[in-house]
Amino acid sequence: MRRRRQCTNCEHRFTTYERCDTQAPFVRKRDGRRQPFDRTKLRGGLERASHKRPVRPEAVDALVNQIETEAVRSSGEIDAARIGELCLAGLRRIDQVAYLQFAAVYRQLDVSDVQAELDRLTPKMTPST
């Protein structure tokens, strides 16, 4: 937050910048290690999944903010698996191809798994009589 202030003694005007000072959340990895939550790492993974897709950067930023908020709310520590599921859910809403690319890497899908995921994504067409 940017504020314009004025000295009560000399009446000189100056600008101050304020931000919320919160404790950085931690990510609990699958092997039990803990590491600080890294927005840029998360954003990079989401950008790689949505590369060459019509995904607005604002949508990726909003998803990163949502996941970071969830990490802070969960008592400052969140499982890496939970972050992955939140990424998948967000990408599914934003762009299904980006979702599929992220899911293929995150869940280590093979060809048959990708086909099954595609079947779940495409709406079932009922033949008209």
Summary of the structure (lengths in Angstrom):
residues: 129
radius of gyration: 21.0
end to end distance: 61.6
largest distance: 85.0
contacts: 295
relative contact order: 0.12
helix: 50%
strand: 15%
